[in-house]
Amino acid sequence: MTKFISVLRPLGIVGYDDIEPALVAALATEEPLLLVSDHGAAKTLLLLRVAEALGVELRHYNASLLQFDDLAGFPIPDDEGGIRYAAAPGAIWGAQAVFVDEIGRCRPETANKLFPIIHEKRIQGVSLDSLRFRWAATNPPPEASESGDDLYEGVERLDPALADRFSYVVRLPTFNDLSDTDRSDIIRGVGERVSSDAAARLREAVETTRSLIPTVRRQIEDSTVSYLLALAPRLTGANVAIGGRRAATLARNLTAVWAARLVLGRETGEAAFVCGLLASIPDIIRRHVPRSTLLAAHKTAWEVSALPKSDPRQILASVLDPIERALLSITLPGVRPEVRGEALCGALGAAKKHESEILSWLLLPRLLRAEIVPGTALETVAEIVSRVAEGGHSVRGFGKANAWITQTRSGISQTKLPPESADYLFSVIVRQFAPSAQLSAGGSEEIWKNPIQQCLALWERCDRALGGLGGETISRRRAA
């Protein structure tokens, strides 16, 4: 096995071999980086030594104590009607790197001030022209703790928009995760200063990675797009948020990590995509996301993306709308039952609850008549239907709540659905959209109408796509 290159060990940072390519990729792209770990994992030491090795002017702030004046200084009107800032030496002006420690402990108003710095390299609308690197570190909040213990009660979940602005979100291993050799080196103390050779090695790795990225992008762009098209619905199905911005960020990160692994003598291919994925999910700082969940989504996406474009699994994976994907999983010709079942279950899991409940009702009769999905998929659909049909729901309140019930019943009755379907649809709407008792005395009529129209439109859409074979179509009943 080829011995890989390490740029952190010469800096006295040991035990982080697995995440080193992601760190080098973040440095090469100069994208925002957030380190997450328990206390004592050397987050601060790592970033301080990296800044020293790169030779950049660093500003280090503790977010739990940070005031806006610490960043910008005191605003003073100038002679031309503008504002200038009287800044102390520790202010952000002129910094090439900013490290915001304990970002999970800062006040909301302070976090709002940090947002444009991390996202745009601006403060108070003024461009920070010298700023290259934006780094932060935090302990996980209780909701995101891997151990399930409330270890850091003072740490708050980051605002999702702020968390999403960190391109790289890297969880550091704990001391107990390290090898005996690495733990021994840490106890003895490895490296008290950054040598010129160690600094040169890091700078060379960063620059070489940066120069390789355009070439790697051209080589793997199509594979990256196919992989992310297959990955996105699987992450959504696992309740891991991924929108257009994060998908584009993932594409850049996978390319940069691939280049970094080449430079560091690491395996690329699937290993590079795993490394890039695990370092690019901001949800891990807001709640506990098991590593196994991300690896399972990766494995399926990797396998699907390797298929020919004409393969039904590739086609199904490219459809991001879970309802459309579920319908295609049943109606697309030439698809094996196990592929239909996997796509259907994944889509039902990714859909909103009322969507999966409506579609399952329409699907169940057809799936019972024809063996087009495995028994496990049929059981999943039947369980969703059973949960609605047998679960029941009550609506508490008065005034508007009673009017809402009447409107809902009336709206459904106008569709001429069979009694069983009408009762089921009513239960779906009541379970998901019933007004709370506190709101029952107020609100506009549209608040009560919109859920009915939304669910009826979805019912029509699914019924048409299934050709009326999942149940009687609304349109046919109306004509009768």
SETIKE-389552 format. One record per residue (C-alpha): x, y, z. Coordinates in steps of 0.1 Angstrom, whole numbers. Layout:
<site><px>X</px><py>Y</py><pz>Z</pz></site>
...
// end
This chain:
<site><px>0</px><py>0</py><pz>0</pz></site>
<site><px>13</px><py>35</py><pz>-10</pz></site>
<site><px>23</px><py>56</py><pz>20</pz></site>
<site><px>3</px><py>88</py><pz>19</pz></site>
<site><px>16</px><py>123</py><pz>26</pz></site>
<site><px>6</px><py>142</py><pz>57</pz></site>
<site><px>8</px><py>179</py><pz>60</pz></site>
<site><px>-7</px><py>181</py><pz>95</pz></site>
<site><px>16</px><py>157</py><pz>113</pz></site>
<site><px>47</px><py>179</py><pz>106</pz></site>
<site><px>27</px><py>207</py><pz>122</pz></site>
<site><px>23</px><py>187</py><pz>154</pz></site>
<site><px>-13</px><py>178</py><pz>147</pz></site>
<site><px>-18</px><py>141</py><pz>148</pz></site>
<site><px>-48</px><py>118</py><pz>144</pz></site>
<site><px>-66</px><py>136</py><pz>117</pz></site>
<site><px>-54</px><py>117</py><pz>87</pz></site>
<site><px>-90</px><py>108</py><pz>75</pz></site>
<site><px>-102</px><py>144</py><pz>74</pz></site>
<site><px>-69</px><py>159</py><pz>61</pz></site>
<site><px>-79</px><py>159</py><pz>24</pz></site>
<site><px>-111</px><py>179</py><pz>33</pz></site>
<site><px>-90</px><py>204</py><pz>53</pz></site>
<site><px>-66</px><py>208</py><pz>24</pz></site>
<site><px>-95</px><py>212</py><pz>0</pz></site>
<site><px>-110</px><py>239</py><pz>21</pz></site>
<site><px>-77</px><py>258</py><pz>22</pz></site>
<site><px>-71</px><py>254</py><pz>-15</pz></site>
<site><px>-106</px><py>267</py><pz>-24</pz></site>
<site><px>-106</px><py>293</py><pz>4</pz></site>
<site><px>-142</px><py>283</py><pz>12</pz></site>
<site><px>-157</px><py>288</py><pz>47</pz></site>
<site><px>-147</px><py>260</py><pz>71</pz></site>
<site><px>-165</px><py>250</py><pz>104</pz></site>
<site><px>-148</px><py>225</py><pz>127</pz></site>
<site><px>-171</px><py>206</py><pz>151</pz></site>
<site><px>-158</px><py>185</py><pz>180</pz></site>
<site><px>-159</px><py>179</py><pz>217</pz></site>
<site><px>-136</px><py>202</py><pz>238</pz></site>
<site><px>-99</px><py>194</py><pz>239</pz></site>
<site><px>-98</px><py>182</py><pz>202</pz></site>
<site><px>-72</px><py>208</py><pz>192</pz></site>
<site><px>-95</px><py>228</py><pz>170</pz></site>
<site><px>-79</px><py>261</py><pz>179</pz></site>
<site><px>-44</px><py>247</py><pz>178</pz></site>
<site><px>-50</px><py>232</py><pz>144</pz></site>
<site><px>-62</px><py>265</py><pz>128</pz></site>
<site><px>-36</px><py>287</py><pz>146</pz></site>
<site><px>-8</px><py>264</py><pz>132</pz></site>
<site><px>-23</px><py>263</py><pz>98</pz></site>
<site><px>-25</px><py>301</py><pz>97</pz></site>
<site><px>11</px><py>303</py><pz>109</pz></site>
<site><px>23</px><py>278</py><pz>82</pz></site>
<site><px>4</px><py>297</py><pz>55</pz></site>
<site><px>19</px><py>330</py><pz>67</pz></site>
<site><px>-15</px><py>348</py><pz>68</pz></site>
<site><px>-26</px><py>376</py><pz>91</pz></site>
<site><px>-51</px><py>360</py><pz>114</pz></site>
<site><px>-78</px><py>375</py><pz>137</pz></site>
<site><px>-90</px><py>351</py><pz>164</pz></site>
<site><px>-123</px><py>359</py><pz>181</pz></site>
<site><px>-142</px><py>342</py><pz>209</pz></site>
<site><px>-178</px><py>345</py><pz>197</pz></site>
<site><px>-193</px><py>340</py><pz>232</pz></site>
<site><px>-176</px><py>373</py><pz>242</pz></site>
<site><px>-176</px><py>391</py><pz>209</pz></site>
<site><px>-191</px><py>426</py><pz>204</pz></site>
<site><px>-195</px><py>443</py><pz>170</pz></site>
<site><px>-170</px><py>469</py><pz>181</pz></site>
<site><px>-144</px><py>442</py><pz>184</pz></site>
<site><px>-148</px><py>435</py><pz>147</pz></site>
<site><px>-152</px><py>469</py><pz>131</pz></site>
<site><px>-142</px><py>495</py><pz>158</pz></site>
<site><px>-162</px><py>526</py><pz>166</pz></site>
<site><px>-180</px><py>544</py><pz>137</pz></site>
<site><px>-170</px><py>580</py><pz>133</pz></site>
<site><px>-185</px><py>604</py><pz>108</pz></site>
<site><px>-160</px><py>618</py><pz>84</pz></site>
<site><px>-158</px><py>652</py><pz>67</pz></site>
<site><px>-174</px><py>639</py><pz>35</pz></site>
<site><px>-206</px><py>627</py><pz>51</pz></site>
<site><px>-195</px><py>591</py><pz>53</pz></site>
<site><px>-184</px><py>568</py><pz>81</pz></site>
<site><px>-150</px><py>556</py><pz>91</pz></site>
<site><px>-141</px><py>532</py><pz>119</pz></site>
<site><px>-116</px><py>539</py><pz>147</pz></site>
<site><px>-104</px><py>503</py><pz>151</pz></site>
<site><px>-82</px><py>486</py><pz>176</pz></site>
<site><px>-54</px><py>463</py><pz>164</pz></site>
<site><px>-76</px><py>433</py><pz>168</pz></site>
<site><px>-103</px><py>445</py><pz>144</pz></site>
<site><px>-111</px><py>427</py><pz>112</pz></site>
<site><px>-98</px><py>453</py><pz>88</pz></site>
<site><px>-67</px><py>440</py><pz>69</pz></site>
<site><px>-71</px><py>404</py><pz>82</pz></site>
<site><px>-63</px><py>376</py><pz>57</pz></site>
<site><px>-79</px><py>349</py><pz>79</pz></site>
<site><px>-107</px><py>351</py><pz>105</pz></site>
<site><px>-112</px><py>324</py><pz>131</pz></site>
<site><px>-144</px><py>326</py><pz>151</pz></site>
<site><px>-142</px><py>302</py><pz>180</pz></site>
<site><px>-172</px><py>291</py><pz>200</pz></site>
<site><px>-196</px><py>302</py><pz>173</pz></site>
<site><px>-223</px><py>281</py><pz>188</pz></site>
<site><px>-222</px><py>302</py><pz>219</pz></site>
<site><px>-226</px><py>337</py><pz>203</pz></site>
<site><px>-257</px><py>358</py><pz>207</pz></site>
<site><px>-282</px><py>359</py><pz>178</pz></site>
<site><px>-275</px><py>396</py><pz>171</pz></site>
<site><px>-238</px><py>388</py><pz>169</pz></site>
<site><px>-244</px><py>358</py><pz>146</pz></site>
<site><px>-263</px><py>382</py><pz>123</pz></site>
<site><px>-232</px><py>404</py><pz>121</pz></site>
<site><px>-210</px><py>374</py><pz>113</pz></site>
<site><px>-233</px><py>362</py><pz>85</pz></site>
<site><px>-220</px><py>387</py><pz>58</pz></site>
<site><px>-184</px><py>381</py><pz>69</pz></site>
<site><px>-187</px><py>344</py><pz>63</pz></site>
<site><px>-209</px><py>346</py><pz>32</pz></site>
<site><px>-197</px><py>376</py><pz>14</pz></site>
<site><px>-164</px><py>388</py><pz>30</pz></site>
<site><px>-182</px><py>421</py><pz>39</pz></site>
<site><px>-189</px><py>439</py><pz>71</pz></site>
<site><px>-215</px><py>467</py><pz>73</pz></site>
<site><px>-217</px><py>466</py><pz>35</pz></site>
<site><px>-179</px><py>473</py><pz>32</pz></site>
<site><px>-158</px><py>447</py><pz>13</pz></site>
<site><px>-130</px><py>430</py><pz>33</pz></site>
<site><px>-106</px><py>430</py><pz>4</pz></site>
<site><px>-77</px><py>413</py><pz>22</pz></site>
<site><px>-98</px><py>385</py><pz>37</pz></site>
<site><px>-92</px><py>350</py><pz>22</pz></site>
<site><px>-100</px><py>324</py><pz>49</pz></site>
<site><px>-131</px><py>322</py><pz>71</pz></site>
<site><px>-129</px><py>296</py><pz>98</pz></site>
<site><px>-150</px><py>288</py><pz>128</pz></site>
<site><px>-152</px><py>261</py><pz>155</pz></site>
<site><px>-178</px><py>249</py><pz>180</pz></site>
<site><px>-188</px><py>221</py><pz>203</pz></site>
<site><px>-219</px><py>202</py><pz>191</pz></site>
<site><px>-252</px><py>214</py><pz>207</pz></site>
<site><px>-271</px><py>188</py><pz>228</pz></site>
<site><px>-293</px><py>179</py><pz>198</pz></site>
<site><px>-263</px><py>171</py><pz>176</pz></site>
<site><px>-243</px><py>151</py><pz>202</pz></site>
<site><px>-233</px><py>117</py><pz>190</pz></site>
<site><px>-233</px><py>103</py><pz>225</pz></site>
<site><px>-268</px><py>115</py><pz>232</pz></site>
<site><px>-256</px><py>133</py><pz>264</pz></site>
<site><px>-263</px><py>169</py><pz>271</pz></site>
<site><px>-226</px><py>178</py><pz>272</pz></site>
<site><px>-228</px><py>214</py><pz>261</pz></site>
<site><px>-259</px><py>230</py><pz>274</pz></site>
<site><px>-246</px><py>265</py><pz>266</pz></site>
<site><px>-242</px><py>257</py><pz>229</pz></site>
<site><px>-271</px><py>267</py><pz>207</pz></site>
<site><px>-280</px><py>253</py><pz>173</pz></site>
<site><px>-267</px><py>274</py><pz>145</pz></site>
<site><px>-293</px><py>292</py><pz>124</pz></site>
<site><px>-297</px><py>270</py><pz>93</pz></site>
<site><px>-290</px><py>298</py><pz>69</pz></site>
<site><px>-257</px><py>306</py><pz>87</pz></site>
<site><px>-247</px><py>269</py><pz>89</pz></site>
<site><px>-254</px><py>265</py><pz>52</pz></site>
<site><px>-229</px><py>293</py><pz>44</pz></site>
<site><px>-201</px><py>270</py><pz>57</pz></site>
<site><px>-190</px><py>250</py><pz>26</pz></site>
<site><px>-171</px><py>226</py><pz>47</pz></site>
<site><px>-184</px><py>213</py><pz>81</pz></site>
<site><px>-159</px><py>188</py><pz>94</pz></site>
<site><px>-164</px><py>168</py><pz>125</pz></site>
<site><px>-131</px><py>160</py><pz>143</pz></site>
<site><px>-125</px><py>126</py><pz>159</pz></site>
<site><px>-124</px><py>122</py><pz>196</pz></site>
<site><px>-93</px><py>113</py><pz>216</pz></site>
<site><px>-107</px><py>78</py><pz>221</pz></site>
<site><px>-112</px><py>74</py><pz>183</pz></site>
<site><px>-74</px><py>77</py><pz>177</pz></site>
<site><px>-49</px><py>50</py><pz>175</pz></site>
<site><px>-27</px><py>41</py><pz>205</pz></site>
<site><px>3</px><py>56</py><pz>187</pz></site>
<site><px>-15</px><py>89</py><pz>180</pz></site>
<site><px>-28</px><py>91</py><pz>216</pz></site>
<site><px>8</px><py>85</py><pz>229</pz></site>
<site><px>21</px><py>112</py><pz>206</pz></site>
<site><px>-5</px><py>137</py><pz>219</pz></site>
<site><px>3</px><py>129</py><pz>255</pz></site>
<site><px>41</px><py>133</py><pz>249</pz></site>
<site><px>35</px><py>165</py><pz>229</pz></site>
<site><px>44</px><py>164</py><pz>192</pz></site>
<site><px>59</px><py>196</py><pz>179</pz></site>
<site><px>60</px><py>228</py><pz>198</pz></site>
<site><px>65</px><py>251</py><pz>169</pz></site>
<site><px>59</px><py>252</py><pz>131</pz></site>
<site><px>92</px><py>245</py><pz>113</pz></site>
<site><px>99</px><py>260</py><pz>79</pz></site>
<site><px>99</px><py>226</py><pz>62</pz></site>
<site><px>64</px><py>218</py><pz>77</pz></site>
<site><px>51</px><py>252</py><pz>66</pz></site>
<site><px>65</px><py>247</py><pz>31</pz></site>
<site><px>49</px><py>213</py><pz>28</pz></site>
<site><px>15</px><py>226</py><pz>37</pz></site>
<site><px>18</px><py>256</py><pz>13</pz></site>
<site><px>29</px><py>233</py><pz>-16</pz></site>
<site><px>0</px><py>209</py><pz>-10</pz></site>
<site><px>-25</px><py>237</py><pz>-10</pz></site>
<site><px>-12</px><py>254</py><pz>-41</pz></site>
<site><px>-9</px><py>221</py><pz>-60</pz></site>
<site><px>-44</px><py>211</py><pz>-50</pz></site>
<site><px>-57</px><py>245</py><pz>-62</pz></site>
<site><px>-39</px><py>241</py><pz>-96</pz></site>
<site><px>-53</px><py>206</py><pz>-101</pz></site>
<site><px>-90</px><py>215</py><pz>-94</pz></site>
<site><px>-98</px><py>227</py><pz>-130</pz></site>
<site><px>-84</px><py>196</py><pz>-145</pz></site>
<site><px>-102</px><py>173</py><pz>-120</pz></site>
<site><px>-134</px><py>192</py><pz>-126</pz></site>
<site><px>-133</px><py>185</py><pz>-163</pz></site>
<site><px>-125</px><py>148</py><pz>-157</pz></site>
<site><px>-152</px><py>140</py><pz>-132</pz></site>
<site><px>-179</px><py>167</py><pz>-138</pz></site>
<site><px>-204</px><py>143</py><pz>-155</pz></site>
<site><px>-199</px><py>116</py><pz>-128</pz></site>
<site><px>-203</px><py>142</py><pz>-101</pz></site>
<site><px>-236</px><py>155</py><pz>-115</pz></site>
<site><px>-250</px><py>120</py><pz>-119</pz></site>
<site><px>-239</px><py>111</py><pz>-84</pz></site>
<site><px>-255</px><py>142</py><pz>-68</pz></site>
<site><px>-287</px><py>137</py><pz>-88</pz></site>
<site><px>-289</px><py>102</py><pz>-73</pz></site>
<site><px>-278</px><py>114</py><pz>-38</pz></site>
<site><px>-301</px><py>144</py><pz>-33</pz></site>
<site><px>-334</px><py>124</py><pz>-30</pz></site>
<site><px>-318</px><py>99</py><pz>-7</pz></site>
<site><px>-305</px><py>126</py><pz>16</pz></site>
<site><px>-339</px><py>142</py><pz>16</pz></site>
<site><px>-355</px><py>109</py><pz>24</pz></site>
<site><px>-331</px><py>106</py><pz>54</pz></site>
<site><px>-343</px><py>141</py><pz>65</pz></site>
<site><px>-310</px><py>157</py><pz>56</pz></site>
<site><px>-316</px><py>191</py><pz>40</pz></site>
<site><px>-302</px><py>197</py><pz>6</pz></site>
<site><px>-312</px><py>225</py><pz>-17</pz></site>
<site><px>-297</px><py>239</py><pz>-48</pz></site>
<site><px>-270</px><py>259</py><pz>-30</pz></site>
<site><px>-258</px><py>229</py><pz>-10</pz></site>
<site><px>-259</px><py>206</py><pz>-41</pz></site>
<site><px>-237</px><py>231</py><pz>-59</pz></site>
<site><px>-214</px><py>233</py><pz>-29</pz></site>
<site><px>-212</px><py>195</py><pz>-28</pz></site>
<site><px>-201</px><py>194</py><pz>-64</pz></site>
<site><px>-173</px><py>219</py><pz>-57</pz></site>
<site><px>-162</px><py>201</py><pz>-26</pz></site>
<site><px>-162</px><py>166</py><pz>-42</pz></site>
<site><px>-139</px><py>180</py><pz>-69</pz></site>
<site><px>-116</px><py>198</py><pz>-45</pz></site>
<site><px>-113</px><py>168</py><pz>-22</pz></site>
<site><px>-106</px><py>145</py><pz>-51</pz></site>
<site><px>-77</px><py>169</py><pz>-61</pz></site>
<site><px>-65</px><py>171</py><pz>-25</pz></site>
<site><px>-64</px><py>133</py><pz>-22</pz></site>
<site><px>-44</px><py>131</py><pz>-54</pz></site>
<site><px>-18</px><py>155</py><pz>-40</pz></site>
<site><px>-17</px><py>137</py><pz>-6</pz></site>
<site><px>-12</px><py>103</py><pz>-23</pz></site>
<site><px>-47</px><py>90</py><pz>-12</pz></site>
<site><px>-71</px><py>68</py><pz>-31</pz></site>
<site><px>-96</px><py>88</py><pz>-52</pz></site>
<site><px>-128</px><py>74</py><pz>-68</pz></site>
<site><px>-154</px><py>64</py><pz>-43</pz></site>
<site><px>-132</px><py>71</py><pz>-13</pz></site>
<site><px>-129</px><py>108</py><pz>-25</pz></site>
<site><px>-167</px><py>111</py><pz>-28</pz></site>
<site><px>-172</px><py>96</py><pz>7</pz></site>
<site><px>-146</px><py>120</py><pz>22</pz></site>
<site><px>-162</px><py>150</py><pz>4</pz></site>
<site><px>-197</px><py>141</py><pz>14</pz></site>
<site><px>-189</px><py>136</py><pz>51</pz></site>
<site><px>-173</px><py>170</py><pz>52</pz></site>
<site><px>-201</px><py>189</py><pz>35</pz></site>
<site><px>-233</px><py>183</py><pz>55</pz></site>
<site><px>-242</px><py>213</py><pz>78</pz></site>
<site><px>-271</px><py>194</py><pz>93</pz></site>
<site><px>-246</px><py>177</py><pz>117</pz></site>
<site><px>-242</px><py>209</py><pz>136</pz></site>
<site><px>-279</px><py>212</py><pz>142</pz></site>
<site><px>-290</px><py>176</py><pz>150</pz></site>
<site><px>-275</px><py>142</py><pz>153</pz></site>
<site><px>-271</px><py>127</py><pz>118</pz></site>
<site><px>-256</px><py>91</py><pz>121</pz></site>
<site><px>-226</px><py>85</py><pz>99</pz></site>
<site><px>-243</px><py>53</py><pz>88</pz></site>
<site><px>-272</px><py>74</py><pz>73</pz></site>
<site><px>-248</px><py>94</py><pz>51</pz></site>
<site><px>-229</px><py>63</py><pz>41</pz></site>
<site><px>-261</px><py>44</py><pz>32</pz></site>
<site><px>-272</px><py>73</py><pz>10</pz></site>
<site><px>-238</px><py>75</py><pz>-6</pz></site>
<site><px>-236</px><py>38</py><pz>-14</pz></site>
<site><px>-269</px><py>37</py><pz>-32</pz></site>
<site><px>-261</px><py>69</py><pz>-51</pz></site>
<site><px>-227</px><py>57</py><pz>-61</pz></site>
<site><px>-241</px><py>25</py><pz>-75</pz></site>
<site><px>-269</px><py>42</py><pz>-93</pz></site>
<site><px>-247</px><py>69</py><pz>-108</pz></site>
<site><px>-225</px><py>42</py><pz>-123</pz></site>
<site><px>-254</px><py>28</py><pz>-143</pz></site>
<site><px>-260</px><py>37</py><pz>-180</pz></site>
<site><px>-282</px><py>67</py><pz>-185</pz></site>
<site><px>-309</px><py>45</py><pz>-201</pz></site>
<site><px>-311</px><py>23</py><pz>-170</pz></site>
<site><px>-345</px><py>29</py><pz>-152</pz></site>
<site><px>-327</px><py>33</py><pz>-118</pz></site>
<site><px>-307</px><py>62</py><pz>-133</pz></site>
<site><px>-339</px><py>78</py><pz>-147</pz></site>
<site><px>-357</px><py>74</py><pz>-114</pz></site>
<site><px>-328</px><py>88</py><pz>-94</pz></site>
<site><px>-327</px><py>120</py><pz>-115</pz></site>
<site><px>-363</px><py>129</py><pz>-105</pz></site>
<site><px>-361</px><py>151</py><pz>-74</pz></site>
<site><px>-398</px><py>155</py><pz>-68</pz></site>
<site><px>-407</px><py>126</py><pz>-45</pz></site>
<site><px>-443</px><py>123</py><pz>-57</pz></site>
<site><px>-432</px><py>123</py><pz>-94</pz></site>
<site><px>-405</px><py>97</py><pz>-86</pz></site>
<site><px>-431</px><py>75</py><pz>-67</pz></site>
<site><px>-455</px><py>76</py><pz>-96</pz></site>
<site><px>-428</px><py>68</py><pz>-122</pz></site>
<site><px>-416</px><py>39</py><pz>-100</pz></site>
<site><px>-450</px><py>23</py><pz>-107</pz></site>
<site><px>-458</px><py>35</py><pz>-142</pz></site>
<site><px>-423</px><py>34</py><pz>-159</pz></site>
<site><px>-422</px><py>2</py><pz>-181</pz></site>
<site><px>-394</px><py>-23</py><pz>-180</pz></site>
<site><px>-385</px><py>-19</py><pz>-143</pz></site>
<site><px>-378</px><py>-49</py><pz>-121</pz></site>
<site><px>-400</px><py>-53</py><pz>-90</pz></site>
<site><px>-371</px><py>-48</py><pz>-66</pz></site>
<site><px>-361</px><py>-15</py><pz>-83</pz></site>
<site><px>-397</px><py>-3</py><pz>-83</pz></site>
<site><px>-400</px><py>-11</py><pz>-46</pz></site>
<site><px>-368</px><py>6</py><pz>-36</pz></site>
<site><px>-377</px><py>38</py><pz>-56</pz></site>
<site><px>-412</px><py>38</py><pz>-42</pz></site>
<site><px>-403</px><py>34</py><pz>-6</pz></site>
<site><px>-375</px><py>60</py><pz>-9</pz></site>
<site><px>-399</px><py>85</py><pz>-25</pz></site>
<site><px>-427</px><py>79</py><pz>1</pz></site>
<site><px>-401</px><py>85</py><pz>28</pz></site>
<site><px>-390</px><py>118</py><pz>12</pz></site>
<site><px>-425</px><py>131</py><pz>5</pz></site>
<site><px>-445</px><py>152</py><pz>29</pz></site>
<site><px>-467</px><py>132</py><pz>52</pz></site>
<site><px>-500</px><py>141</py><pz>37</pz></site>
<site><px>-486</px><py>135</py><pz>2</pz></site>
<site><px>-474</px><py>100</py><pz>10</pz></site>
<site><px>-507</px><py>92</py><pz>27</pz></site>
<site><px>-528</px><py>103</py><pz>-3</pz></site>
<site><px>-506</px><py>85</py><pz>-28</pz></site>
<site><px>-505</px><py>53</py><pz>-7</pz></site>
<site><px>-543</px><py>51</py><pz>-7</pz></site>
<site><px>-544</px><py>54</py><pz>-44</pz></site>
<site><px>-516</px><py>29</py><pz>-49</pz></site>
<site><px>-527</px><py>2</py><pz>-25</pz></site>
<site><px>-555</px><py>-14</py><pz>-47</pz></site>
<site><px>-533</px><py>-15</py><pz>-77</pz></site>
<site><px>-504</px><py>-31</py><pz>-58</pz></site>
<site><px>-527</px><py>-57</py><pz>-43</pz></site>
<site><px>-540</px><py>-66</py><pz>-78</pz></site>
<site><px>-506</px><py>-69</py><pz>-95</pz></site>
<site><px>-473</px><py>-81</py><pz>-81</pz></site>
<site><px>-452</px><py>-53</py><pz>-94</pz></site>
<site><px>-433</px><py>-45</py><pz>-61</pz></site>
<site><px>-418</px><py>-68</py><pz>-35</pz></site>
<site><px>-439</px><py>-77</py><pz>-4</pz></site>
<site><px>-418</px><py>-53</py><pz>18</pz></site>
<site><px>-428</px><py>-23</py><pz>-4</pz></site>
<site><px>-465</px><py>-34</py><pz>-3</pz></site>
<site><px>-463</px><py>-36</py><pz>35</pz></site>
<site><px>-449</px><py>-1</py><pz>36</pz></site>
<site><px>-478</px><py>13</py><pz>16</pz></site>
<site><px>-503</px><py>-7</py><pz>36</pz></site>
<site><px>-489</px><py>6</py><pz>69</pz></site>
<site><px>-492</px><py>42</py><pz>58</pz></site>
<site><px>-528</px><py>37</py><pz>48</pz></site>
<site><px>-536</px><py>18</py><pz>80</pz></site>
<site><px>-521</px><py>46</py><pz>101</pz></site>
<site><px>-546</px><py>71</py><pz>87</pz></site>
<site><px>-576</px><py>48</py><pz>84</pz></site>
<site><px>-574</px><py>35</py><pz>119</pz></site>
<site><px>-555</px><py>62</py><pz>138</pz></site>
<site><px>-583</px><py>88</py><pz>141</pz></site>
<site><px>-579</px><py>124</py><pz>150</pz></site>
<site><px>-598</px><py>150</py><pz>170</pz></site>
<site><px>-602</px><py>187</py><pz>164</pz></site>
<site><px>-605</px><py>210</py><pz>195</pz></site>
<site><px>-618</px><py>245</py><pz>194</pz></site>
<site><px>-648</px><py>265</py><pz>185</pz></site>
<site><px>-660</px><py>291</py><pz>160</pz></site>
<site><px>-635</px><py>289</py><pz>131</pz></site>
<site><px>-626</px><py>253</py><pz>140</pz></site>
<site><px>-662</px><py>242</py><pz>135</pz></site>
<site><px>-664</px><py>262</py><pz>103</pz></site>
<site><px>-632</px><py>246</py><pz>91</pz></site>
<site><px>-646</px><py>211</py><pz>97</pz></site>
<site><px>-678</px><py>220</py><pz>78</pz></site>
<site><px>-659</px><py>235</py><pz>49</pz></site>
<site><px>-636</px><py>205</py><pz>46</pz></site>
<site><px>-665</px><py>181</py><pz>46</pz></site>
<site><px>-683</px><py>202</py><pz>20</pz></site>
<site><px>-653</px><py>206</py><pz>-2</pz></site>
<site><px>-647</px><py>168</py><pz>-3</pz></site>
<site><px>-683</px><py>160</py><pz>-9</pz></site>
<site><px>-683</px><py>181</py><pz>-41</pz></site>
<site><px>-657</px><py>157</py><pz>-56</pz></site>
<site><px>-682</px><py>128</py><pz>-56</pz></site>
<site><px>-656</px><py>105</py><pz>-43</pz></site>
<site><px>-667</px><py>71</py><pz>-30</pz></site>
<site><px>-676</px><py>72</py><pz>7</pz></site>
<site><px>-644</px><py>53</py><pz>17</pz></site>
<site><px>-621</px><py>76</py><pz>-3</pz></site>
<site><px>-639</px><py>107</py><pz>10</pz></site>
<site><px>-636</px><py>95</py><pz>46</pz></site>
<site><px>-599</px><py>87</py><pz>41</pz></site>
<site><px>-591</px><py>121</py><pz>25</pz></site>
<site><px>-610</px><py>139</py><pz>53</pz></site>
<site><px>-588</px><py>120</py><pz>78</pz></site>
<site><px>-556</px><py>130</py><pz>60</pz></site>
<site><px>-566</px><py>167</py><pz>59</pz></site>
<site><px>-577</px><py>167</py><pz>96</pz></site>
<site><px>-545</px><py>150</py><pz>107</pz></site>
<site><px>-522</px><py>173</py><pz>89</pz></site>
<site><px>-540</px><py>207</py><pz>87</pz></site>
<site><px>-565</px><py>210</py><pz>115</pz></site>
<site><px>-564</px><py>244</py><pz>132</pz></site>
<site><px>-552</px><py>245</py><pz>168</pz></site>
<site><px>-576</px><py>255</py><pz>195</pz></site>
<site><px>-557</px><py>287</py><pz>201</pz></site>
<site><px>-563</px><py>298</py><pz>165</pz></site>
<site><px>-598</px><py>286</py><pz>162</pz></site>
<site><px>-614</px><py>320</py><pz>170</pz></site>
<site><px>-595</px><py>339</py><pz>143</pz></site>
<site><px>-579</px><py>337</py><pz>109</pz></site>
<site><px>-591</px><py>342</py><pz>74</pz></site>
<site><px>-613</px><py>318</py><pz>54</pz></site>
<site><px>-584</px><py>311</py><pz>30</pz></site>
<site><px>-564</px><py>295</py><pz>58</pz></site>
<site><px>-590</px><py>267</py><pz>60</pz></site>
<site><px>-596</px><py>265</py><pz>22</pz></site>
<site><px>-560</px><py>261</py><pz>10</pz></site>
<site><px>-553</px><py>227</py><pz>25</pz></site>
<site><px>-584</px><py>213</py><pz>9</pz></site>
<site><px>-575</px><py>226</py><pz>-25</pz></site>
<site><px>-539</px><py>215</py><pz>-21</pz></site>
<site><px>-549</px><py>179</py><pz>-12</pz></site>
<site><px>-576</px><py>176</py><pz>-38</pz></site>
<site><px>-551</px><py>188</py><pz>-65</pz></site>
<site><px>-526</px><py>162</py><pz>-53</pz></site>
<site><px>-553</px><py>135</py><pz>-54</pz></site>
<site><px>-562</px><py>145</py><pz>-90</pz></site>
<site><px>-526</px><py>145</py><pz>-101</pz></site>
<site><px>-518</px><py>110</py><pz>-86</pz></site>
<site><px>-551</px><py>95</py><pz>-98</pz></site>
<site><px>-545</px><py>108</py><pz>-134</pz></site>
<site><px>-509</px><py>95</py><pz>-134</pz></site>
<site><px>-521</px><py>60</py><pz>-123</pz></site>
<site><px>-548</px><py>60</py><pz>-150</pz></site>
<site><px>-576</px><py>57</py><pz>-125</pz></site>
<site><px>-564</px><py>22</py><pz>-116</pz></site>
<site><px>-555</px><py>31</py><pz>-81</pz></site>
<site><px>-591</px><py>40</py><pz>-73</pz></site>
<site><px>-621</px><py>58</py><pz>-89</pz></site>
<site><px>-610</px><py>90</py><pz>-106</pz></site>
<site><px>-626</px><py>122</py><pz>-94</pz></site>
<site><px>-633</px><py>133</py><pz>-130</pz></site>
<site><px>-650</px><py>100</py><pz>-139</pz></site>
<site><px>-672</px><py>102</py><pz>-108</pz></site>
<site><px>-681</px><py>138</py><pz>-116</pz></site>
<site><px>-691</px><py>127</py><pz>-152</pz></site>
<site><px>-713</px><py>100</py><pz>-138</pz></site>
// end
